[in-house]
Amino acid sequence: MRNIPFFWVLVIVSAGFLAAPPAVQKVYSQDKPRLVSSATFRTGFLYGKSQEVVYAAYDSSRFLSELLWDHTPLFYLGAEASFSRARLFKSVGLFANLAFNAGVPLPLSSGIMEDRDWEGTDNALDKYSAHESFSRIALFGDADLGLSIPLRFQDEDMAFLKIYANFSYMYFTWDAYNGYTQYLLNNPNYTVWDSSMPKTMFRGQAVSYQQQWFLFSPGIGVDFPIGSLWSIGISFQISPVIWTFAVDDHVNRNKQFEDILFGGIFMEPGLDVVFSPNKRFAFSGGVSYRFIEGTRGASREREMLNGEPDGDFSIWSGNSAGAGYKALNTRLGMQVFF
């Protein structure tokens, strides 16, 4: 929670806006050069998982523990501000955008939290548990700044090429309740874990978890106008510049873990379709897939008592923690031009 104000500082400093759809640009191109600004209101769903990892050793890729937190789905509302110069088919133009989205807390489970442990020397799964997962806070946003370059063929306007820099922020929290455990040590008739193993039922809160992501990446996209009313845009981002802060409260064990993680790989392809019936309104639908893997770093822990710290943190354990994120984002929006 304490890192959220830092995000708002970045928002204020980097506030900017997305270029208007090509169909709208064509309408404005009939007028004298001017600036185009707009506001977009959208709704959407996230479908995916966040990953929490403990590695067996600082120099090992073997998992000691893995927790998977569901978004299945997570409903959100968002807003976006936009700004660009008009007549982008005439010359290279600057564009930027700022988007912010907030998950809507529903009194429903957001899926399952699965916890797996490989504590034996034979690298075999020996502990498994599943609990109901509830999303508590979901905040995420993007800021882009880049250039739009017109592409022509035989003097015909064909498309816009977009080259840009992106900053992305995500903050998620979950609570896991109830469920069951299947531990090999409690089932002497089994030599390896199996899904048919008897279940020990669990009641109450098991784990609370939060992740904050800071992503910096270059991006490239192409917008294709289709007639005067429609346009299709594709985009792709990729980067290893990732920073993550995570907190895991194992309520039933009275332990809290903090992770500071770096690196890995971030990729996100996207597709958007825009319908622009006039120069004042546009309606859009889009889908993108965000993939983050291989983020690793240091971890530390401390004892808890009744939800409060009961002692100091241990020293940092280097490169023993990890995190990941994979989610499909589907969205609908309405854009208003000024």
Phi and psi restraints in degrees (value plus and minus 20) as a CYANA .aco file:
   2 ARG   PHI     -90.7   -50.7
   2 ARG   PSI     -32.7     7.3
   3 ASN   PHI    -110.4   -70.4
   3 ASN   PSI     -25.9    14.1
   4 ILE   PHI     -82.8   -42.8
   4 ILE   PSI     -63.4   -23.4
   5 PRO   PHI     -75.9   -35.9
   5 PRO   PSI     -55.5   -15.5
   6 PHE   PHI     -80.0   -40.0
   6 PHE   PSI     -58.5   -18.5
   7 PHE   PHI     -81.6   -41.6
   7 PHE   PSI     -63.3   -23.3
   8 TRP   PHI     -86.4   -46.4
   8 TRP   PSI     -51.7   -11.7
   9 VAL   PHI     -80.9   -40.9
   9 VAL   PSI     -64.4   -24.4
  10 LEU   PHI     -83.4   -43.4
  10 LEU   PSI     -57.6   -17.6
  11 VAL   PHI     -80.7   -40.7
  11 VAL   PSI     -66.1   -26.1
  12 ILE   PHI     -86.0   -46.0
  12 ILE   PSI     -61.5   -21.5
  13 VAL   PHI     -88.2   -48.2
  13 VAL   PSI     -58.4   -18.4
  14 SER   PHI    -124.8   -84.8
  14 SER   PSI      -3.3    36.7
  15 ALA   PHI     -77.2   -37.2
  15 ALA   PSI     107.3   147.3
  16 GLY   PHI    -181.9  -141.9
  16 GLY   PSI    -183.5  -143.5
  17 PHE   PHI    -174.4  -134.4
  17 PHE   PSI     136.2   176.2
  18 LEU   PHI    -109.6   -69.6
  18 LEU   PSI     124.7   164.7
  19 ALA   PHI     -83.1   -43.1
  19 ALA   PSI     127.2   167.2
  20 ALA   PHI     -86.2   -46.2
  20 ALA   PSI     133.2   173.2
  21 PRO   PHI     -77.7   -37.7
  21 PRO   PSI     131.0   171.0
  22 PRO   PHI     -74.9   -34.9
  22 PRO   PSI     -56.6   -16.6
  23 ALA   PHI     -82.5   -42.5
  23 ALA   PSI     -60.8   -20.8
  24 VAL   PHI     -88.8   -48.8
  24 VAL   PSI     -58.9   -18.9
  25 GLN   PHI     -78.5   -38.5
  25 GLN   PSI     -57.1   -17.1
  26 LYS   PHI     -85.5   -45.5
  26 LYS   PSI     -58.2   -18.2
  27 VAL   PHI     -83.9   -43.9
  27 VAL   PSI     -67.0   -27.0
  28 TYR   PHI     -87.8   -47.8
  28 TYR   PSI     -47.0    -7.0
  29 SER   PHI     -86.3   -46.3
  29 SER   PSI     -32.7     7.3
  30 GLN   PHI     -99.6   -59.6
  30 GLN   PSI     -34.4     5.6
  31 ASP   PHI    -118.3   -78.3
  31 ASP   PSI    -199.5  -159.5
  32 LYS   PHI     -91.3   -51.3
  32 LYS   PSI     138.8   178.8
  33 PRO   PHI     -74.9   -34.9
  33 PRO   PSI     118.2   158.2
  34 ARG   PHI    -177.2  -137.2
  34 ARG   PSI     151.7   191.7
  35 LEU   PHI    -115.0   -75.0
  35 LEU   PSI     127.4   167.4
  36 VAL   PHI    -138.0   -98.0
  36 VAL   PSI     105.1   145.1
  37 SER   PHI    -147.4  -107.4
  37 SER   PSI     134.4   174.4
  38 SER   PHI    -178.2  -138.2
  38 SER   PSI     146.6   186.6
  39 ALA   PHI    -148.4  -108.4
  39 ALA   PSI     116.4   156.4
  40 THR   PHI    -139.0   -99.0
  40 THR   PSI     116.7   156.7
  41 PHE   PHI    -137.6   -97.6
  41 PHE   PSI     109.3   149.3
  42 ARG   PHI    -158.6  -118.6
  42 ARG   PSI     143.4   183.4
  43 THR   PHI    -157.7  -117.7
  43 THR   PSI     133.8   173.8
  44 GLY   PHI    -189.8  -149.8
  44 GLY   PSI    -196.8  -156.8
  45 PHE   PHI    -153.4  -113.4
  45 PHE   PSI     123.1   163.1
  46 LEU   PHI    -125.8   -85.8
  46 LEU   PSI     112.3   152.3
  47 TYR   PHI    -143.9  -103.9
  47 TYR   PSI      94.8   134.8
  48 GLY   PHI     151.5   191.5
  48 GLY   PSI    -177.2  -137.2
  49 LYS   PHI    -164.8  -124.8
  49 LYS   PSI     129.0   169.0
  50 SER   PHI    -126.8   -86.8
  50 SER   PSI     126.0   166.0
  51 GLN   PHI    -137.9   -97.9
  51 GLN   PSI     118.9   158.9
  52 GLU   PHI    -144.6  -104.6
  52 GLU   PSI     109.2   149.2
  53 VAL   PHI    -150.7  -110.7
  53 VAL   PSI     121.7   161.7
  54 VAL   PHI    -138.2   -98.2
  54 VAL   PSI     105.4   145.4
  55 TYR   PHI    -110.6   -70.6
  55 TYR   PSI     133.5   173.5
  56 ALA   PHI     -86.0   -46.0
  56 ALA   PSI     -50.1   -10.1
  57 ALA   PHI    -176.7  -136.7
  57 ALA   PSI     142.9   182.9
  58 TYR   PHI     -83.7   -43.7
  58 TYR   PSI     -47.3    -7.3
  59 ASP   PHI    -129.1   -89.1
  59 ASP   PSI      -0.9    39.1
  60 SER   PHI    -133.5   -93.5
  60 SER   PSI     129.8   169.8
  61 SER   PHI    -119.4   -79.4
  61 SER   PSI     -17.9    22.1
  62 ARG   PHI     -99.3   -59.3
  62 ARG   PSI     114.0   154.0
  63 PHE   PHI     -97.8   -57.8
  63 PHE   PSI     115.0   155.0
  64 LEU   PHI    -115.0   -75.0
  64 LEU   PSI     -54.0   -14.0
  65 SER   PHI    -172.6  -132.6
  65 SER   PSI     126.7   166.7
  66 GLU   PHI    -163.4  -123.4
  66 GLU   PSI     110.2   150.2
  67 LEU   PHI    -138.4   -98.4
  67 LEU   PSI     113.4   153.4
  68 LEU   PHI    -138.4   -98.4
  68 LEU   PSI     105.8   145.8
  69 TRP   PHI    -132.7   -92.7
  69 TRP   PSI     105.2   145.2
  70 ASP   PHI    -103.3   -63.3
  70 ASP   PSI     126.4   166.4
  71 HIS   PHI    -137.9   -97.9
  71 HIS   PSI      75.1   115.1
  72 THR   PHI    -162.1  -122.1
  72 THR   PSI      54.4    94.4
  73 PRO   PHI    -122.1   -82.1
  73 PRO   PSI     157.7   197.7
  74 LEU   PHI    -135.1   -95.1
  74 LEU   PSI      96.7   136.7
  75 PHE   PHI    -104.3   -64.3
  75 PHE   PSI     117.2   157.2
  76 TYR   PHI    -161.0  -121.0
  76 TYR   PSI     140.2   180.2
  77 LEU   PHI    -141.0  -101.0
  77 LEU   PSI     128.1   168.1
  78 GLY   PHI    -171.0  -131.0
  78 GLY   PSI     148.0   188.0
  79 ALA   PHI    -162.1  -122.1
  79 ALA   PSI     132.0   172.0
  80 GLU   PHI    -163.1  -123.1
  80 GLU   PSI     117.3   157.3
  81 ALA   PHI    -126.4   -86.4
  81 ALA   PSI     124.9   164.9
  82 SER   PHI    -156.1  -116.1
  82 SER   PSI     127.6   167.6
  83 PHE   PHI    -173.8  -133.8
  83 PHE   PSI     118.6   158.6
  84 SER   PHI    -182.8  -142.8
  84 SER   PSI     146.6   186.6
  85 ARG   PHI    -104.6   -64.6
  85 ARG   PSI     128.0   168.0
  86 ALA   PHI    -100.4   -60.4
  86 ALA   PSI     156.8   196.8
  87 ARG   PHI      36.2    76.2
  87 ARG   PSI      26.9    66.9
  88 LEU   PHI     -88.6   -48.6
  88 LEU   PSI     -37.5     2.5
  89 PHE   PHI     -92.9   -52.9
  89 PHE   PSI     -33.8     6.2
  90 LYS   PHI    -105.4   -65.4
  90 LYS   PSI     -49.9    -9.9
  91 SER   PHI    -184.6  -144.6
  91 SER   PSI     153.6   193.6
  92 VAL   PHI     -84.4   -44.4
  92 VAL   PSI     117.2   157.2
  93 GLY   PHI    -154.4  -114.4
  93 GLY   PSI     133.7   173.7
  94 LEU   PHI    -108.7   -68.7
  94 LEU   PSI     119.2   159.2
  95 PHE   PHI    -158.4  -118.4
  95 PHE   PSI     140.0   180.0
  96 ALA   PHI    -176.3  -136.3
  96 ALA   PSI     140.5   180.5
  97 ASN   PHI    -168.8  -128.8
  97 ASN   PSI     138.3   178.3
  98 LEU   PHI    -159.4  -119.4
  98 LEU   PSI     101.6   141.6
  99 ALA   PHI    -147.1  -107.1
  99 ALA   PSI     121.5   161.5
 100 PHE   PHI    -155.6  -115.6
 100 PHE   PSI     116.0   156.0
 101 ASN   PHI    -153.5  -113.5
 101 ASN   PSI     127.5   167.5
 102 ALA   PHI    -153.8  -113.8
 102 ALA   PSI     109.5   149.5
 103 GLY   PHI     -87.7   -47.7
 103 GLY   PSI     124.5   164.5
 104 VAL   PHI    -117.2   -77.2
 104 VAL   PSI      94.0   134.0
 105 PRO   PHI     -88.1   -48.1
 105 PRO   PSI     100.7   140.7
 106 LEU   PHI    -130.4   -90.4
 106 LEU   PSI     129.3   169.3
 107 PRO   PHI     -97.9   -57.9
 107 PRO   PSI      25.1    65.1
 108 LEU   PHI    -154.0  -114.0
 108 LEU   PSI     133.6   173.6
 109 SER   PHI     -85.5   -45.5
 109 SER   PSI     119.3   159.3
 110 SER   PHI    -110.5   -70.5
 110 SER   PSI     -10.6    29.4
 111 GLY   PHI     113.0   153.0
 111 GLY   PSI    -169.7  -129.7
 112 ILE   PHI    -138.7   -98.7
 112 ILE   PSI     120.7   160.7
 113 MET   PHI    -121.8   -81.8
 113 MET   PSI     101.6   141.6
 114 GLU   PHI    -128.4   -88.4
 114 GLU   PSI     114.4   154.4
 115 ASP   PHI    -142.7  -102.7
 115 ASP   PSI     100.0   140.0
 116 ARG   PHI    -142.2  -102.2
 116 ARG   PSI     120.7   160.7
 117 ASP   PHI    -151.1  -111.1
 117 ASP   PSI     119.1   159.1
 118 TRP   PHI    -140.4  -100.4
 118 TRP   PSI      60.4   100.4
 119 GLU   PHI    -115.7   -75.7
 119 GLU   PSI     -33.4     6.6
 120 GLY   PHI     -99.3   -59.3
 120 GLY   PSI     146.2   186.2
 121 THR   PHI     -97.3   -57.3
 121 THR   PSI     -33.3     6.7
 122 ASP   PHI    -112.5   -72.5
 122 ASP   PSI     -13.5    26.5
 123 ASN   PHI      43.3    83.3
 123 ASN   PSI       5.5    45.5
 124 ALA   PHI    -117.7   -77.7
 124 ALA   PSI     125.7   165.7
 125 LEU   PHI     -85.1   -45.1
 125 LEU   PSI     104.8   144.8
 126 ASP   PHI    -145.4  -105.4
 126 ASP   PSI     -27.3    12.7
 127 LYS   PHI    -158.2  -118.2
 127 LYS   PSI     113.9   153.9
 128 TYR   PHI    -162.9  -122.9
 128 TYR   PSI     117.8   157.8
 129 SER   PHI    -164.4  -124.4
 129 SER   PSI     133.1   173.1
 130 ALA   PHI    -155.4  -115.4
 130 ALA   PSI     116.6   156.6
 131 HIS   PHI    -159.8  -119.8
 131 HIS   PSI     135.5   175.5
 132 GLU   PHI     -88.8   -48.8
 132 GLU   PSI     112.3   152.3
 133 SER   PHI    -127.3   -87.3
 133 SER   PSI     114.1   154.1
 134 PHE   PHI    -143.7  -103.7
 134 PHE   PSI     101.6   141.6
 135 SER   PHI     -97.0   -57.0
 135 SER   PSI     107.3   147.3
 136 ARG   PHI    -122.6   -82.6
 136 ARG   PSI     -69.1   -29.1
 137 ILE   PHI    -152.4  -112.4
 137 ILE   PSI     114.9   154.9
 138 ALA   PHI    -162.3  -122.3
 138 ALA   PSI      88.5   128.5
 139 LEU   PHI    -146.7  -106.7
 139 LEU   PSI     110.8   150.8
 140 PHE   PHI    -175.0  -135.0
 140 PHE   PSI     127.9   167.9
 141 GLY   PHI    -179.8  -139.8
 141 GLY   PSI     148.2   188.2
 142 ASP   PHI    -159.1  -119.1
 142 ASP   PSI     127.9   167.9
 143 ALA   PHI    -149.5  -109.5
 143 ALA   PSI     108.5   148.5
 144 ASP   PHI    -142.9  -102.9
 144 ASP   PSI     127.6   167.6
 145 LEU   PHI    -164.0  -124.0
 145 LEU   PSI     107.6   147.6
 146 GLY   PHI    -188.3  -148.3
 146 GLY   PSI    -189.4  -149.4
 147 LEU   PHI    -136.4   -96.4
 147 LEU   PSI     122.2   162.2
 148 SER   PHI    -130.4   -90.4
 148 SER   PSI     103.4   143.4
 149 ILE   PHI    -135.9   -95.9
 149 ILE   PSI     100.8   140.8
 150 PRO   PHI     -90.8   -50.8
 150 PRO   PSI     119.8   159.8
 151 LEU   PHI    -135.1   -95.1
 151 LEU   PSI     105.9   145.9
 152 ARG   PHI    -146.5  -106.5
 152 ARG   PSI     132.5   172.5
 153 PHE   PHI    -156.8  -116.8
 153 PHE   PSI      98.2   138.2
 154 GLN   PHI      32.7    72.7
 154 GLN   PSI      28.1    68.1
 155 ASP   PHI      46.1    86.1
 155 ASP   PSI      -6.0    34.0
 156 GLU   PHI    -123.8   -83.8
 156 GLU   PSI     116.5   156.5
 157 ASP   PHI     -90.6   -50.6
 157 ASP   PSI      99.8   139.8
 158 MET   PHI    -127.8   -87.8
 158 MET   PSI     -64.3   -24.3
 159 ALA   PHI    -189.2  -149.2
 159 ALA   PSI     150.5   190.5
 160 PHE   PHI    -129.8   -89.8
 160 PHE   PSI     113.4   153.4
 161 LEU   PHI    -117.5   -77.5
 161 LEU   PSI     108.5   148.5
 162 LYS   PHI    -135.4   -95.4
 162 LYS   PSI     106.6   146.6
 163 ILE   PHI    -142.3  -102.3
 163 ILE   PSI     105.3   145.3
 164 TYR   PHI    -171.2  -131.2
 164 TYR   PSI     144.9   184.9
 165 ALA   PHI    -128.1   -88.1
 165 ALA   PSI     121.1   161.1
 166 ASN   PHI    -147.6  -107.6
 166 ASN   PSI     118.0   158.0
 167 PHE   PHI    -137.4   -97.4
 167 PHE   PSI     110.4   150.4
 168 SER   PHI    -148.7  -108.7
 168 SER   PSI     119.7   159.7
 169 TYR   PHI    -147.1  -107.1
 169 TYR   PSI     118.2   158.2
 170 MET   PHI    -158.5  -118.5
 170 MET   PSI     118.3   158.3
 171 TYR   PHI    -157.5  -117.5
 171 TYR   PSI      99.2   139.2
 172 PHE   PHI    -149.7  -109.7
 172 PHE   PSI     123.5   163.5
 173 THR   PHI    -154.1  -114.1
 173 THR   PSI     126.4   166.4
 174 TRP   PHI    -157.7  -117.7
 174 TRP   PSI     137.5   177.5
 175 ASP   PHI    -145.5  -105.5
 175 ASP   PSI     120.6   160.6
 176 ALA   PHI    -134.9   -94.9
 176 ALA   PSI     109.5   149.5
 177 TYR   PHI    -148.1  -108.1
 177 TYR   PSI     136.0   176.0
 178 ASN   PHI      34.5    74.5
 178 ASN   PSI    -174.8  -134.8
 179 GLY   PHI      80.6   120.6
 179 GLY   PSI    -171.2  -131.2
 180 TYR   PHI    -173.8  -133.8
 180 TYR   PSI     144.2   184.2
 181 THR   PHI    -144.3  -104.3
 181 THR   PSI     131.7   171.7
 182 GLN   PHI    -154.8  -114.8
 182 GLN   PSI      76.9   116.9
 183 TYR   PHI    -130.6   -90.6
 183 TYR   PSI     112.5   152.5
 184 LEU   PHI     -80.7   -40.7
 184 LEU   PSI     -56.9   -16.9
 185 LEU   PHI     -86.4   -46.4
 185 LEU   PSI     -40.4    -0.4
 186 ASN   PHI    -113.0   -73.0
 186 ASN   PSI     -19.4    20.6
 187 ASN   PHI    -152.9  -112.9
 187 ASN   PSI      60.4   100.4
 188 PRO   PHI     -84.9   -44.9
 188 PRO   PSI     -34.7     5.3
 189 ASN   PHI     -98.3   -58.3
 189 ASN   PSI     -26.3    13.7
 190 TYR   PHI    -133.7   -93.7
 190 TYR   PSI     118.3   158.3
 191 THR   PHI    -118.8   -78.8
 191 THR   PSI     -39.6     0.4
 192 VAL   PHI    -157.0  -117.0
 192 VAL   PSI     135.7   175.7
 193 TRP   PHI     -85.8   -45.8
 193 TRP   PSI     122.4   162.4
 194 ASP   PHI    -165.7  -125.7
 194 ASP   PSI     124.6   164.6
 195 SER   PHI     -83.5   -43.5
 195 SER   PSI     -38.8     1.2
 196 SER   PHI    -103.2   -63.2
 196 SER   PSI     -22.1    17.9
 197 MET   PHI     -80.5   -40.5
 197 MET   PSI     121.8   161.8
 198 PRO   PHI     -75.2   -35.2
 198 PRO   PSI     124.3   164.3
 199 LYS   PHI    -120.6   -80.6
 199 LYS   PSI     114.8   154.8
 200 THR   PHI    -119.8   -79.8
 200 THR   PSI      94.7   134.7
 201 MET   PHI     -92.7   -52.7
 201 MET   PSI     127.6   167.6
 202 PHE   PHI    -149.7  -109.7
 202 PHE   PSI     117.0   157.0
 203 ARG   PHI    -142.8  -102.8
 203 ARG   PSI     121.5   161.5
 204 GLY   PHI      85.7   125.7
 204 GLY   PSI    -193.2  -153.2
 205 GLN   PHI    -103.5   -63.5
 205 GLN   PSI     112.8   152.8
 206 ALA   PHI    -121.5   -81.5
 206 ALA   PSI     -72.4   -32.4
 207 VAL   PHI    -164.2  -124.2
 207 VAL   PSI     126.9   166.9
 208 SER   PHI    -143.8  -103.8
 208 SER   PSI     117.9   157.9
 209 TYR   PHI    -162.6  -122.6
 209 TYR   PSI     123.7   163.7
 210 GLN   PHI    -158.3  -118.3
 210 GLN   PSI     124.1   164.1
 211 GLN   PHI    -149.7  -109.7
 211 GLN   PSI     116.9   156.9
 212 GLN   PHI    -143.1  -103.1
 212 GLN   PSI     112.2   152.2
 213 TRP   PHI    -139.8   -99.8
 213 TRP   PSI     116.6   156.6
 214 PHE   PHI    -144.8  -104.8
 214 PHE   PSI      96.4   136.4
 215 LEU   PHI    -142.5  -102.5
 215 LEU   PSI     113.6   153.6
 216 PHE   PHI    -144.9  -104.9
 216 PHE   PSI     106.7   146.7
 217 SER   PHI    -173.4  -133.4
 217 SER   PSI     133.3   173.3
 218 PRO   PHI    -101.9   -61.9
 218 PRO   PSI     137.9   177.9
 219 GLY   PHI    -162.8  -122.8
 219 GLY   PSI     137.0   177.0
 220 ILE   PHI    -159.5  -119.5
 220 ILE   PSI     123.5   163.5
 221 GLY   PHI    -171.9  -131.9
 221 GLY   PSI     142.0   182.0
 222 VAL   PHI    -155.6  -115.6
 222 VAL   PSI     109.8   149.8
 223 ASP   PHI    -129.1   -89.1
 223 ASP   PSI     107.4   147.4
 224 PHE   PHI    -132.1   -92.1
 224 PHE   PSI      95.0   135.0
 225 PRO   PHI     -93.1   -53.1
 225 PRO   PSI     120.5   160.5
 226 ILE   PHI    -141.9  -101.9
 226 ILE   PSI      80.0   120.0
 227 GLY   PHI      47.0    87.0
 227 GLY   PSI    -171.9  -131.9
 228 SER   PHI    -121.0   -81.0
 228 SER   PSI     -23.6    16.4
 229 LEU   PHI    -135.1   -95.1
 229 LEU   PSI     -45.0    -5.0
 230 TRP   PHI    -139.8   -99.8
 230 TRP   PSI     135.7   175.7
 231 SER   PHI    -171.7  -131.7
 231 SER   PSI     131.9   171.9
 232 ILE   PHI    -143.5  -103.5
 232 ILE   PSI     111.8   151.8
 233 GLY   PHI    -142.9  -102.9
 233 GLY   PSI     116.2   156.2
 234 ILE   PHI    -141.3  -101.3
 234 ILE   PSI     129.9   169.9
 235 SER   PHI    -169.4  -129.4
 235 SER   PSI     140.9   180.9
 236 PHE   PHI    -173.3  -133.3
 236 PHE   PSI     115.3   155.3
 237 GLN   PHI    -148.0  -108.0
 237 GLN   PSI     126.1   166.1
 238 ILE   PHI    -172.9  -132.9
 238 ILE   PSI     119.6   159.6
 239 SER   PHI    -188.5  -148.5
 239 SER   PSI     130.1   170.1
 240 PRO   PHI    -119.3   -79.3
 240 PRO   PSI     -17.0    23.0
 241 VAL   PHI    -107.5   -67.5
 241 VAL   PSI      72.9   112.9
 242 ILE   PHI    -154.4  -114.4
 242 ILE   PSI     116.9   156.9
 243 TRP   PHI    -153.9  -113.9
 243 TRP   PSI     113.7   153.7
 244 THR   PHI    -155.2  -115.2
 244 THR   PSI     119.2   159.2
 245 PHE   PHI    -142.8  -102.8
 245 PHE   PSI     108.6   148.6
 246 ALA   PHI    -155.3  -115.3
 246 ALA   PSI     126.3   166.3
 247 VAL   PHI    -151.3  -111.3
 247 VAL   PSI     109.0   149.0
 248 ASP   PHI    -142.5  -102.5
 248 ASP   PSI      97.7   137.7
 249 ASP   PHI    -124.9   -84.9
 249 ASP   PSI      87.3   127.3
 250 HIS   PHI    -105.7   -65.7
 250 HIS   PSI      70.0   110.0
 251 VAL   PHI     -80.7   -40.7
 251 VAL   PSI     -62.1   -22.1
 252 ASN   PHI     -94.0   -54.0
 252 ASN   PSI     -32.3     7.7
 253 ARG   PHI    -128.3   -88.3
 253 ARG   PSI     -24.3    15.7
 254 ASN   PHI      36.8    76.8
 254 ASN   PSI      23.8    63.8
 255 LYS   PHI    -152.5  -112.5
 255 LYS   PSI     125.4   165.4
 256 GLN   PHI    -145.1  -105.1
 256 GLN   PSI     115.2   155.2
 257 PHE   PHI    -139.5   -99.5
 257 PHE   PSI     118.6   158.6
 258 GLU   PHI    -140.8  -100.8
 258 GLU   PSI     116.7   156.7
 259 ASP   PHI    -145.3  -105.3
 259 ASP   PSI     118.1   158.1
 260 ILE   PHI    -142.0  -102.0
 260 ILE   PSI      98.5   138.5
 261 LEU   PHI    -146.5  -106.5
 261 LEU   PSI     131.8   171.8
 262 PHE   PHI    -160.9  -120.9
 262 PHE   PSI     140.3   180.3
 263 GLY   PHI      54.6    94.6
 263 GLY   PSI    -180.0  -140.0
 264 GLY   PHI      77.1   117.1
 264 GLY   PSI    -173.4  -133.4
 265 ILE   PHI    -158.1  -118.1
 265 ILE   PSI     113.5   153.5
 266 PHE   PHI    -139.2   -99.2
 266 PHE   PSI     110.5   150.5
 267 MET   PHI    -158.5  -118.5
 267 MET   PSI     126.2   166.2
 268 GLU   PHI    -173.3  -133.3
 268 GLU   PSI      85.1   125.1
 269 PRO   PHI    -107.4   -67.4
 269 PRO   PSI     131.0   171.0
 270 GLY   PHI    -166.1  -126.1
 270 GLY   PSI     135.1   175.1
 271 LEU   PHI    -160.7  -120.7
 271 LEU   PSI     110.5   150.5
 272 ASP   PHI    -153.2  -113.2
 272 ASP   PSI     121.5   161.5
 273 VAL   PHI    -139.6   -99.6
 273 VAL   PSI     109.9   149.9
 274 VAL   PHI    -143.3  -103.3
 274 VAL   PSI     112.8   152.8
 275 PHE   PHI    -133.1   -93.1
 275 PHE   PSI     102.4   142.4
 276 SER   PHI    -141.3  -101.3
 276 SER   PSI      69.3   109.3
 277 PRO   PHI     -89.0   -49.0
 277 PRO   PSI     -44.4    -4.4
 278 ASN   PHI    -175.8  -135.8
 278 ASN   PSI    -197.1  -157.1
 279 LYS   PHI    -104.3   -64.3
 279 LYS   PSI     -15.2    24.8
 280 ARG   PHI    -126.4   -86.4
 280 ARG   PSI     -44.1    -4.1
 281 PHE   PHI    -156.2  -116.2
 281 PHE   PSI     129.4   169.4
 282 ALA   PHI    -165.9  -125.9
 282 ALA   PSI     127.7   167.7
 283 PHE   PHI    -144.8  -104.8
 283 PHE   PSI     118.1   158.1
 284 SER   PHI    -157.0  -117.0
 284 SER   PSI     135.1   175.1
 285 GLY   PHI    -157.3  -117.3
 285 GLY   PSI     121.1   161.1
 286 GLY   PHI    -171.0  -131.0
 286 GLY   PSI     144.9   184.9
 287 VAL   PHI    -166.3  -126.3
 287 VAL   PSI     121.6   161.6
 288 SER   PHI    -167.3  -127.3
 288 SER   PSI     139.2   179.2
 289 TYR   PHI    -149.0  -109.0
 289 TYR   PSI      98.7   138.7
 290 ARG   PHI    -121.7   -81.7
 290 ARG   PSI     107.5   147.5
 291 PHE   PHI    -148.9  -108.9
 291 PHE   PSI     101.7   141.7
 292 ILE   PHI    -151.8  -111.8
 292 ILE   PSI     109.9   149.9
 293 GLU   PHI    -170.0  -130.0
 293 GLU   PSI     132.1   172.1
 294 GLY   PHI      62.0   102.0
 294 GLY   PSI      -9.5    30.5
 295 THR   PHI     -94.0   -54.0
 295 THR   PSI     105.8   145.8
 296 ARG   PHI    -156.3  -116.3
 296 ARG   PSI     140.6   180.6
 297 GLY   PHI     157.5   197.5
 297 GLY   PSI    -176.6  -136.6
 298 ALA   PHI    -113.0   -73.0
 298 ALA   PSI     135.5   175.5
 299 SER   PHI    -157.3  -117.3
 299 SER   PSI     132.4   172.4
 300 ARG   PHI    -164.3  -124.3
 300 ARG   PSI     144.1   184.1
 301 GLU   PHI    -163.1  -123.1
 301 GLU   PSI     142.0   182.0
 302 ARG   PHI    -172.5  -132.5
 302 ARG   PSI     140.6   180.6
 303 GLU   PHI     -99.0   -59.0
 303 GLU   PSI     129.1   169.1
 304 MET   PHI    -145.7  -105.7
 304 MET   PSI     133.4   173.4
 305 LEU   PHI    -162.1  -122.1
 305 LEU   PSI      95.8   135.8
 306 ASN   PHI      34.8    74.8
 306 ASN   PSI      19.3    59.3
 307 GLY   PHI      62.1   102.1
 307 GLY   PSI     -17.8    22.2
 308 GLU   PHI    -138.0   -98.0
 308 GLU   PSI     130.3   170.3
 309 PRO   PHI     -78.7   -38.7
 309 PRO   PSI     117.0   157.0
 310 ASP   PHI    -147.8  -107.8
 310 ASP   PSI      41.4    81.4
 311 GLY   PHI     111.0   151.0
 311 GLY   PSI     153.4   193.4
 312 ASP   PHI    -106.9   -66.9
 312 ASP   PSI     141.9   181.9
 313 PHE   PHI     -87.5   -47.5
 313 PHE   PSI     130.4   170.4
 314 SER   PHI     -92.1   -52.1
 314 SER   PSI     152.1   192.1
 315 ILE   PHI     -89.8   -49.8
 315 ILE   PSI     137.7   177.7
 316 TRP   PHI     -86.3   -46.3
 316 TRP   PSI     116.0   156.0
 317 SER   PHI    -122.4   -82.4
 317 SER   PSI      89.8   129.8
 318 GLY   PHI     -90.2   -50.2
 318 GLY   PSI     114.0   154.0
 319 ASN   PHI      39.3    79.3
 319 ASN   PSI       5.2    45.2
 320 SER   PHI    -119.9   -79.9
 320 SER   PSI     -25.9    14.1
 321 ALA   PHI    -138.1   -98.1
 321 ALA   PSI     137.9   177.9
 322 GLY   PHI    -172.7  -132.7
 322 GLY   PSI     149.0   189.0
 323 ALA   PHI    -175.3  -135.3
 323 ALA   PSI     140.1   180.1
 324 GLY   PHI    -174.5  -134.5
 324 GLY   PSI     148.8   188.8
 325 TYR   PHI    -175.9  -135.9
 325 TYR   PSI     111.3   151.3
 326 LYS   PHI    -161.5  -121.5
 326 LYS   PSI     100.3   140.3
 327 ALA   PHI    -174.9  -134.9
 327 ALA   PSI     120.8   160.8
 328 LEU   PHI    -112.5   -72.5
 328 LEU   PSI     111.2   151.2
 329 ASN   PHI    -134.1   -94.1
 329 ASN   PSI      96.6   136.6
 330 THR   PHI    -133.2   -93.2
 330 THR   PSI     120.0   160.0
 331 ARG   PHI    -171.8  -131.8
 331 ARG   PSI     134.9   174.9
 332 LEU   PHI    -149.9  -109.9
 332 LEU   PSI     123.7   163.7
 333 GLY   PHI    -166.5  -126.5
 333 GLY   PSI     138.2   178.2
 334 MET   PHI    -144.8  -104.8
 334 MET   PSI     106.0   146.0
 335 GLN   PHI    -130.5   -90.5
 335 GLN   PSI     112.1   152.1
 336 VAL   PHI    -135.6   -95.6
 336 VAL   PSI     107.1   147.1
 337 PHE   PHI    -119.9   -79.9
 337 PHE   PSI     127.2   167.2
